[in-house]
Structure formats: C-alpha cells, structure tokens
Amino acid sequence: MQSATEPARTSLSQSSAIRLVVLLGIISLFADMTYEGARSITGPYLALLGANAVVVGVVAGGGELLGYGLRLLSGLVSDKTERYWTLTILGYVVNLVAVPLLAIAGTWQVAAAFMLMERLGKGIRAPAKDAILSHATQQMGRGWGYGLHEAMDQLGATIGPLLVMAVLSMKGGYAASFAWLGVPALITLILVAIAPVLYPHPKDLEVKLNIPHFEPFSRRFWLYLFAVFLIAAGFIDFPLAAFHFAKTHLLPDRWIPALYALAMISDALAAMILGRLYDRYGLKVILLSTAISACFAPLVFWGGLPGAVLGMLCWGVGMGALASIVKASVATMTPSDRRGAAFGLFNAGYGLFWFIGSALMGLLYDHSITALVLFSFGVQVVAFGILIGVLTNKKEIPS
C-alpha cells in the first residue's frame, strides 16, 4: 500500500517544488528590475555628484563586501532559527526601499549610503532565500532549477535598465529613474509577503537521498572555493564599466543601460544552458564558463564599441555561471541542515574577494587601464588552473 501511494506523494511534492521555484523567480524578476535598474546608472550618477573612479570602485566593491560578509552571519542565523522566510522578507524590505531613496540623494556620500543599504538588505536575505531554493530545486535538477530561477531573475535585470533608459530618453533624469523603480519594488514586497502563506515549510519539498557530499572543510573543497573567489576578484562591477563608457564617450549616456541589459540577457541564457549541462556533466562545466568570462576585460577596455558589446556578453556568461551552477554545486556539496551556513560562508568569501578586486581595479583604472586588464584576466587564468587541478581528481566530485 505504501509503495502504491509513494509516487503520488512524490509527484505532488515535485509539482509544488516547481511552482515555488517559479514564484521565487517572479519575485526575483521584479526585485531585479528595481536594483539592477538602479545599478545600471549608479556609476554615472556618482560621477555626476562629484565622485571619481576610486570612489566608484570602492563603493561598488564595498557594497558587495558588506552584503556578502553579512551573509555569513545571516546564513548561520537562518540555519539555527529556521526562520528562512522571516529573514527573506526583512532583507527584501531593506534591499528595495533603498532604491527610490536614491532619488533624493543630493551628494555622492548620501547616494553611496543608500547603495550600501541596498546591498545590506540583499546580504540579509540571500542565504535564507538560497536555502529555500535549494530545497525546491532538488527534484527538478539543481542545475536546471537554479538556471531557470536565474533566467527569470535576469529578465527583470534586463527590463530594469531598459526602463531607466526610457526615463532618461524622455529627459526624466536620474532622480526620476530611481523614483520609477519604486513601482516594481512595491510589487516585489507584496509577492514576498504572500509566498510564506502558500509555502510555509519549503524544507519538506526536498526528498532525502543518500548521495555523497564534499567534506565541508576538506582541502579540495577549499581549493574549489578559492578558485571561485579568484574569479570574483577578477570581475569588474558594472558601475566601473559604466564609468569607463561615460568617461570615454564610447556611446551616449542614455545608451549605457542598454549594454547592461544586453549582459543580463546573456546572463539569463547562459544560466539555463550551463544549468542543463551541469546536471549532465557536473562541476567541470565551470571550466567552460571561466574560459569565456576571462575575455571580458580585454574586450571591454581595449576593443572599442564592438569589443564593449562582445565583452559584456562574456561578462554576462560569467555572471550567469556564478549565479546558477556555482550555487547549485554548493547545494549539492552540502547537507540540507547546513545549507544556510554553507551559502553564507561561500558568499562571505566571494564578497571579500569581489571587494578587493573592485577596489584594486578602481585604483588601477586611474593609473593604467592595461594593468587593470592584466589583473582581471590574470586572476581568472589562475582560477582556471586551480579548477583543472581540483576537477582532475574525481574523488569527492559530484557528477
């Protein structure tokens, strides 16, 4: 009798899990419309308010450091309290309220504070939300689940900059752009308040399987994380790229968000494709994404307008991989009761290296663009070599 009913329960659980993934994707879609729309113009906005390249790099990287560093604490708290939805909702409130407040910033210091507030909110919610998503994606394939979520996420990240571009094209200005982004922010907050009512216990959606995990603190696990951290260190934050586009007059200011939107489209497509490949071939797929993304800095800073377009496509591939297959691998490597802490640990290190890289590249930009390009490309080549070493030994590597 039990064996006859088990498939029905599994089918019901899988259907509920897929619906939760889609709901989380819709929430992310509107959230990304808000803060990615804002991030597409924060570089030029800070420049307009009197900031230089070093300030742009430090603020962008510092925001990532603050947000990612906080994830270590919020991940531990989410596992200990199991209040995943509470932390998710709180984080979204802080994250999204900061964006329309940028409309009233009169100095670059105030604008920087709101930018840091936005990253702070994301740091509060990210591990808890990732843990919820990890439970929902297990039955559908984590690579595909995270890839689908990232695709919906980046659809919003594409629409947001296009909305900003439309406002700027109608002579609305930066303040009006930030104000308009309050609309998708409100929609997000309504949806994220409804989600826990529909799915109060997302952990129940994960079927318990006897599968091998990485030892959480094994040498091989740390080498893998270090390689990913180096990739993060070599990634410029878009505000610095936008600062470069504006300073060199590579294209009119109102078209800069279009390049960001293009990168987000690349991100979304790459996430789905790489997610499918990950479910079939495992962690070795990250070698492909790393090889592609390493090319973005030479193209963006040396290639003129055609190079900038192609470079942002490569940048999008790298971002898609980091948001899909890298997160899927952390979930695969980690027992469910340590998932929040694992995401917090991963994100803290990722944010630290992102900050160091962003601040250094902001400094290098003012002195030598060549040095910036060589740094970005070089650390990703080193990461590629480490990943080959890790993945060559297949022991403990999930397939």
C-alpha positions in Angstrom: 0.0 0.0 0.0 2.9 2.4 0.9 4.7 1.8 -2.4 1.5 2.5 -4.4 1.0 5.9 -2.7 4.6 7.0 -2.7 4.7 8.0 -6.4 1.7 10.2 -5.9 3.3 12.0 -3.0 6.5 12.4 -4.9 4.6 13.8 -7.9 2.7 16.2 -5.7 5.9 17.4 -4.0 7.7 17.9 -7.3 4.8 19.9 -8.7 4.7 22.1 -5.6 8.5 22.5 -5.7 8.4 23.7 -9.4 5.7 26.2 -8.5 7.8 27.5 -5.7 10.8 27.9 -8.0 8.6 29.8 -10.4 7.2 32.0 -7.7 10.7 32.8 -6.3 11.7 33.6 -9.9 8.9 36.1 -10.3 9.8 37.7 -7.0 13.4 38.0 -8.2 12.2 39.3 -11.6 10.6 42.4 -10.0 13.3 42.8 -7.4 16.0 42.8 -10.1 14.0 45.3 -12.1 14.4 47.5 -9.1 18.0 47.2 -8.0 19.6 46.2 -11.3 17.9 49.1 -13.0 19.4 51.3 -10.3 22.9 49.7 -10.6 22.9 50.4 -14.4 23.2 54.2 -13.6 24.9 54.4 -10.2 28.3 54.8 -11.7 27.5 57.8 -13.9 25.2 59.1 -11.0 28.1 59.1 -8.6 30.3 60.8 -11.2 27.6 63.4 -11.7 27.6 64.0 -7.9 31.4 64.5 -7.9 32.9 61.1 -7.2 36.0 59.8 -9.0 36.8 56.3 -10.3 38.4 55.2 -6.9 35.2 56.2 -5.1 33.0 54.3 -7.6 35.2 51.2 -7.3 35.3 51.3 -3.5 31.6 52.0 -3.1 30.6 49.2 -5.6 33.1 46.8 -4.1 32.4 47.9 -0.5 28.7 47.3 -1.0 29.4 43.8 -2.2 31.7 43.2 0.8 29.1 44.5 3.2 26.4 42.4 1.6 28.4 39.2 1.2 30.1 39.5 4.6 26.7 39.8 6.3 25.6 36.6 4.6 27.9 34.5 6.8 26.0 35.7 9.9 22.6 35.6 8.3 23.3 32.1 6.9 24.2 30.8 10.4 21.1 32.5 11.9 18.8 31.1 9.2 20.0 27.5 10.0 19.8 27.9 13.7 16.4 29.5 13.8 15.0 28.0 10.6 13.2 31.4 10.1 14.0 31.4 6.4 11.0 33.4 5.3 11.4 36.0 8.0 15.0 36.8 7.0 14.0 36.7 3.3 11.2 39.3 3.8 13.3 41.6 6.1 16.1 41.5 3.5 13.8 42.4 0.7 12.4 45.4 2.6 15.8 46.9 3.3 17.1 46.0 -0.2 14.3 47.6 -2.2 13.4 50.6 -0.1 16.9 52.0 -0.6 16.5 52.3 -4.4 13.7 55.0 -4.6 15.5 56.9 -1.8 18.4 57.4 -4.2 16.1 59.9 -5.9 16.6 62.4 -3.0 20.3 62.0 -2.6 22.0 65.4 -3.0 25.6 64.3 -2.6 27.7 61.3 -3.6 28.1 60.5 0.1 24.4 60.1 0.7 24.0 58.2 -2.6 26.8 55.9 -1.5 25.0 55.3 1.8 21.8 54.3 0.1 23.8 52.0 -2.3 25.3 50.3 0.7 21.9 50.0 2.3 20.6 48.2 -0.8 23.5 45.7 -0.6 22.9 45.2 3.1 19.4 44.1 2.5 20.5 41.6 -0.1 23.0 40.3 2.4 20.3 39.7 5.0 18.0 37.7 2.7 20.3 35.9 0.3 21.4 32.8 2.3 17.8 32.1 3.6 16.4 32.5 0.1 19.1 30.3 -1.4 18.3 27.6 1.2 14.6 27.8 0.3 15.5 27.5 -3.4 17.9 24.6 -2.7 15.0 22.5 -1.2 12.7 23.4 -4.1 15.2 22.6 -6.9 16.4 19.2 -5.7 13.8 17.1 -7.6 13.9 19.0 -10.9 17.7 19.0 -11.1 19.6 21.7 -9.2 21.4 23.0 -12.3 18.2 23.4 -14.2 16.3 24.8 -11.2 18.9 27.4 -10.4 19.3 28.2 -14.1 15.6 28.7 -14.6 15.5 31.0 -11.5 18.5 32.9 -12.7 16.9 33.3 -16.1 13.8 34.9 -14.6 16.0 36.9 -12.3 17.9 38.3 -15.3 14.7 39.0 -17.2 14.0 41.5 -14.5 17.6 42.7 -14.6 17.1 43.3 -18.4 13.8 45.2 -18.1 15.0 47.4 -15.2 17.8 49.1 -17.2 15.6 49.4 -20.2 13.0 51.2 -18.0 15.8 53.5 -16.8 16.9 54.1 -20.4 13.3 55.0 -21.4 13.1 57.5 -18.5 16.4 59.1 -19.4 15.5 59.2 -23.1 12.4 61.2 -22.1 14.6 63.7 -20.2 13.4 62.4 -16.9 16.9 62.4 -15.3 18.5 60.1 -12.7 16.2 61.1 -9.8 13.1 60.3 -11.9 14.6 57.0 -12.9 15.1 55.9 -9.2 11.6 57.0 -8.4 10.0 55.0 -11.1 11.9 51.9 -9.9 9.8 52.1 -6.7 6.9 50.5 -8.7 8.5 47.1 -9.2 9.9 47.3 -5.6 6.3 47.5 -4.2 5.2 44.6 -6.4 8.1 42.5 -5.0 7.2 43.2 -1.4 3.6 42.2 -2.0 4.6 38.9 -3.6 7.2 38.0 -1.0 4.6 38.6 1.8 2.3 36.1 0.1 4.9 33.4 -0.6 5.3 32.0 3.0 1.5 31.7 3.3 1.5 29.4 0.2 4.7 27.5 1.1 5.3 27.7 4.9 7.6 24.7 5.1 9.8 24.6 1.9 12.2 22.1 3.5 9.5 19.4 3.2 9.8 19.6 -0.6 13.3 18.0 -0.5 13.4 14.2 -0.8 16.1 12.7 1.4 18.6 10.9 -0.8 21.8 9.0 0.2 24.2 11.0 -2.0 27.9 11.8 -1.4 28.8 15.4 -0.4 32.1 17.2 -0.3 33.6 17.2 3.2 32.7 20.7 4.2 36.2 21.7 5.2 38.3 19.3 3.1 41.4 20.7 1.2 39.7 20.0 -2.1 36.5 21.9 -1.1 38.6 24.9 0.0 40.6 24.9 -3.3 37.4 24.9 -5.2 36.1 27.8 -3.2 39.4 29.7 -3.6 39.2 29.3 -7.4 35.7 30.8 -7.4 36.8 33.6 -5.2 39.6 34.4 -7.7 37.0 34.6 -10.4 35.1 37.0 -8.3 38.2 39.1 -7.7 38.7 39.4 -11.5 35.1 40.6 -12.2 34.6 44.3 -12.5 31.4 45.6 -11.1 29.2 47.2 -13.8 29.3 50.8 -12.3 33.1 50.9 -13.1 32.5 49.7 -16.7 29.7 52.3 -17.0 32.0 54.9 -15.6 34.5 54.0 -18.4 31.8 54.1 -21.1 30.7 57.6 -19.9 34.2 59.0 -19.5 35.5 57.8 -22.9 32.2 58.8 -24.6 32.1 55.4 -26.1 28.3 55.8 -26.5 25.7 58.4 -25.3 24.9 58.1 -21.5 21.3 57.1 -22.2 22.5 54.0 -24.1 24.8 52.7 -21.3 21.9 50.9 -19.6 21.3 49.0 -22.9 24.8 47.4 -22.6 23.8 46.3 -19.1 20.5 44.9 -20.4 22.5 43.0 -23.1 24.7 41.5 -20.4 21.6 40.4 -18.4 20.2 38.7 -21.4 23.5 36.9 -21.9 23.4 36.0 -18.1 19.9 34.5 -18.4 20.6 32.4 -21.4 24.0 31.2 -20.1 22.4 30.2 -16.7 19.8 28.0 -18.4 22.3 26.4 -20.8 25.0 25.9 -18.2 22.4 24.6 -15.7 21.4 21.9 -18.0 25.0 21.0 -18.8 25.8 20.9 -15.0 23.0 18.4 -14.3 24.6 16.2 -17.0 28.3 16.8 -16.7 28.8 18.2 -13.2 31.3 20.8 -12.0 33.6 20.6 -15.0 31.1 22.9 -16.8 32.6 25.8 -14.8 35.8 25.5 -16.8 33.8 26.5 -19.9 32.2 29.5 -18.3 35.5 30.6 -16.8 37.3 30.5 -20.2 34.6 32.6 -21.7 34.2 35.2 -18.9 38.0 35.8 -18.7 37.9 37.5 -22.0 35.6 40.3 -21.0 38.1 42.8 -19.6 40.4 42.9 -22.7 37.3 43.3 -24.9 35.6 46.0 -22.7 38.6 48.2 -22.2 40.6 47.7 -25.4 38.0 46.7 -28.0 36.1 50.0 -28.6 32.3 49.8 -29.0 32.3 46.3 -30.8 34.6 45.0 -28.1 32.4 46.5 -25.3 29.4 44.7 -26.7 31.1 41.4 -27.0 32.8 41.9 -23.7 29.5 42.5 -21.9 28.2 39.3 -23.4 31.2 37.4 -22.0 30.7 39.2 -18.6 27.1 38.0 -18.7 28.1 34.4 -19.2 30.4 34.6 -16.2 27.7 36.2 -14.0 25.2 33.5 -15.2 27.5 30.8 -14.2 28.2 32.3 -10.7 24.5 32.6 -10.0 23.5 29.2 -11.3 26.0 26.3 -11.5 28.2 27.6 -8.7 25.2 27.9 -6.3 23.9 24.6 -7.5 27.2 23.0 -6.7 27.2 24.5 -3.1 23.8 23.0 -2.6 24.9 19.6 -4.0 28.0 19.6 -1.8 26.2 20.4 1.4 23.8 18.5 3.7 20.4 20.2 3.9 20.8 21.1 7.6 24.0 23.1 6.9 22.8 24.7 3.7 22.2 28.2 5.0 25.7 28.3 6.7 27.3 26.9 3.6 25.8 29.6 1.4 26.8 32.2 4.0 30.4 31.0 4.1 30.6 30.9 0.3 29.1 34.3 -0.2 31.3 35.9 2.5 34.4 34.8 0.8 33.0 35.7 -2.6 32.2 39.2 -1.4 35.5 39.8 0.2 37.4 38.9 -3.0 34.9 40.9 -5.1 35.6 43.9 -2.9 39.4 43.6 -3.1 39.2 43.1 -6.8 36.8 46.0 -7.4 38.7 48.5 -5.2 42.0 47.5 -6.8 40.7 47.8 -10.3 39.1 51.2 -9.5 42.6 52.3 -8.4 44.3 50.8 -11.4 41.8 52.5 -13.8 43.1 55.9 -12.7 46.7 54.9 -13.3 46.8 52.2 -16.0 44.0 50.5 -17.9 46.5 48.0 -19.2 47.3 47.0 -15.6 43.6 46.7 -14.8 43.0 44.4 -17.8 46.1 42.2 -17.0 44.9 41.8 -13.4 41.4 40.9 -14.3 42.5 38.4 -17.0 45.4 37.0 -14.9 43.5 36.1 -11.8 40.8 34.3 -13.8 43.5 32.3 -15.6 45.0 31.3 -12.3 41.5 30.2 -11.2 41.1 28.2 -14.3 44.3 26.3 -13.5 43.2 25.6 -9.9 39.9 24.3 -11.1 41.6 21.9 -13.5 43.6 20.6 -10.6 40.5 20.2 -8.4 38.4 18.5 -11.1 41.1 16.2 -12.4 40.9 14.2 -9.2 37.3 13.0 -9.4 37.2 11.7 -5.8 34.5 13.7 -3.9 33.5 15.5 -7.1 29.7 15.2 -7.7 28.8 14.1 -11.2 
